[in-house]
Amino acid sequence: MHTVGSYEAKTHLSSLLERVSRGEKIAITKHGAPVAVLVPAGKAAVADRKAVVEAIMEFRKENSLRGMSVREMIEEGRRF
């Protein structure tokens, strides 16, 4: 991953965006500390969806409905 300072990022934003559109990831730093990462938009969305599905699958392994159906849980919630 390429790293640039915030001033350079501001000055050369167009060329950085072009590089990102070709698939490169670029970290932006401020006073040497990373503050942002430029990544291609499509790849970030796919990664996020995959992470969400994995998190849901892990949640399902650790939690159960204790014999209740989703419909029963909905109806139970309406009583209050």
Residue frames as qw, qx, qy, qz and C-alpha x, y, z in Angstrom:
[[0.000, 0.893, 0.450, 0.000, 0.00, 0.00, 0.00],
 [0.399, 0.422, -0.014, 0.814, 1.36, 3.40, -0.96],
 [0.339, -0.711, -0.444, 0.427, 1.40, 6.16, 1.69],
 [0.273, 0.527, 0.132, 0.794, 1.12, 9.92, 1.11],
 [0.150, -0.257, -0.464, 0.834, 0.90, 12.91, 3.42],
 [0.208, 0.723, 0.597, -0.280, -2.27, 14.98, 3.61],
 [0.087, 0.739, -0.171, -0.646, -0.71, 17.93, 1.76],
 [0.048, -0.256, 0.808, 0.528, 0.43, 15.70, -1.10],
 [0.200, 0.406, 0.892, 0.005, -2.98, 14.01, -1.17],
 [0.200, 0.792, 0.336, -0.469, -4.70, 17.38, -1.48],
 [0.046, 0.670, -0.406, -0.620, -2.29, 18.59, -4.15],
 [0.162, 0.276, -0.840, -0.438, -2.37, 15.40, -6.25],
 [0.587, 0.125, 0.616, -0.510, -5.89, 14.11, -5.55],
 [0.738, 0.485, -0.125, -0.453, -6.78, 13.56, -9.22],
 [0.475, 0.481, -0.735, -0.048, -3.75, 11.38, -9.89],
 [0.198, -0.194, 0.868, -0.412, -4.29, 9.47, -6.63],
 [0.692, 0.250, 0.386, -0.557, -7.91, 8.77, -7.56],
 [0.681, 0.513, -0.419, -0.313, -6.75, 7.52, -10.96],
 [0.209, 0.385, -0.883, 0.170, -4.36, 5.09, -9.27],
 [0.415, 0.000, 0.731, -0.542, -7.10, 3.94, -6.90],
 [0.749, 0.366, 0.048, -0.550, -9.48, 3.36, -9.81],
 [0.613, 0.454, -0.636, -0.121, -6.89, 0.91, -11.20],
 [0.878, -0.246, -0.409, -0.037, -7.05, -1.07, -7.94],
 [0.470, 0.256, -0.512, 0.672, -4.28, 0.46, -5.82],
 [0.497, -0.769, -0.394, 0.074, -4.83, 1.24, -2.13],
 [0.348, 0.500, -0.210, 0.765, -3.37, 4.50, -0.80],
 [0.491, -0.618, -0.490, 0.371, -3.02, 5.47, 2.85],
 [0.107, 0.780, 0.012, 0.617, -3.17, 9.16, 3.77],
 [0.611, -0.331, -0.469, 0.545, -1.23, 10.35, 6.79],
 [0.087, -0.910, -0.036, -0.403, -1.26, 13.50, 8.88],
 [0.235, -0.788, 0.509, -0.255, 1.94, 14.24, 10.75],
 [0.170, 0.400, -0.900, 0.023, 3.06, 10.68, 10.01],
 [0.372, 0.082, 0.829, -0.409, -0.01, 9.00, 11.50],
 [0.044, -0.226, -0.817, -0.529, -2.46, 7.20, 9.17],
 [0.302, 0.235, 0.392, -0.837, -5.89, 8.86, 9.06],
 [0.731, 0.429, 0.149, -0.509, -7.55, 7.44, 5.93],
 [0.419, -0.134, 0.810, 0.389, -7.24, 4.83, 3.21],
 [0.545, 0.455, -0.196, -0.677, -8.36, 5.33, -0.38],
 [0.392, -0.020, 0.911, 0.122, -9.66, 2.06, -1.84],
 [0.202, -0.096, -0.656, -0.721, -11.66, 1.28, -4.98],
 [0.531, -0.101, 0.229, -0.809, -15.37, 1.71, -4.18],
 [0.830, 0.050, -0.381, -0.405, -16.57, -1.59, -5.64],
 [0.607, 0.146, -0.730, 0.279, -14.06, -3.72, -3.76],
 [0.073, -0.186, 0.585, -0.786, -14.81, -2.05, -0.43],
 [0.680, -0.069, 0.046, -0.728, -18.54, -2.76, -0.78],
 [0.828, 0.088, -0.531, -0.157, -17.96, -6.44, -1.60],
 [0.399, 0.188, -0.730, 0.522, -15.62, -6.86, 1.35],
 [0.312, -0.167, 0.413, -0.839, -18.15, -5.23, 3.65],
 [0.809, -0.031, -0.178, -0.559, -20.96, -7.55, 2.52],
 [0.747, 0.129, -0.643, 0.111, -18.77, -10.60, 3.01],
 [0.160, 0.209, -0.657, 0.707, -17.79, -9.41, 6.49],
 [0.544, -0.142, 0.205, -0.802, -21.45, -8.89, 7.42],
 [0.866, 0.021, -0.378, -0.327, -22.43, -12.37, 6.23],
 [0.584, 0.174, -0.698, 0.375, -19.55, -13.90, 8.19],
 [0.106, -0.210, 0.525, -0.818, -20.57, -11.96, 11.31],
 [0.727, -0.097, -0.023, -0.679, -24.17, -13.15, 10.96],
 [0.831, 0.085, -0.546, -0.067, -23.05, -16.76, 10.58],
 [0.354, 0.193, -0.689, 0.602, -20.89, -16.49, 13.72],
 [0.378, -0.188, 0.320, -0.849, -23.78, -14.88, 15.63],
 [0.824, -0.045, -0.253, -0.504, -26.10, -17.72, 14.61],
 [0.674, 0.131, -0.698, 0.206, -23.62, -20.32, 15.91],
 [0.214, 0.094, -0.636, 0.736, -23.54, -18.70, 19.35],
 [0.365, 0.096, 0.354, -0.856, -27.22, -17.75, 19.70],
 [0.055, -0.259, -0.924, -0.276, -30.47, -19.65, 19.27],
 [0.397, -0.342, -0.215, -0.824, -34.16, -18.87, 19.27],
 [0.218, -0.121, 0.818, -0.518, -34.69, -21.43, 22.05],
 [0.201, 0.307, 0.930, 0.012, -37.30, -23.33, 20.08],
 [0.288, 0.706, 0.354, -0.542, -39.31, -20.25, 19.07],
 [0.547, 0.494, 0.467, 0.489, -40.00, -19.33, 15.46],
 [0.209, 0.065, 0.063, 0.974, -39.32, -15.86, 14.15],
 [0.321, -0.506, -0.469, -0.648, -43.10, -15.34, 13.84],
 [0.622, -0.591, -0.500, 0.117, -43.60, -16.25, 17.51],
 [0.488, -0.253, -0.187, 0.814, -40.88, -13.81, 18.53],
 [0.004, -0.281, -0.268, -0.921, -42.55, -11.06, 16.51],
 [0.494, -0.584, -0.502, -0.405, -45.91, -11.77, 18.13],
 [0.638, -0.465, -0.426, 0.442, -44.28, -11.87, 21.59],
 [0.341, -0.047, -0.036, 0.938, -42.75, -8.45, 20.96],
 [0.173, -0.442, -0.395, -0.786, -46.14, -6.97, 20.04],
 [0.525, -0.599, -0.603, 0.039, -47.55, -7.69, 23.48],
 [0.483, -0.479, -0.270, 0.681, -45.47, -4.96, 25.07]]
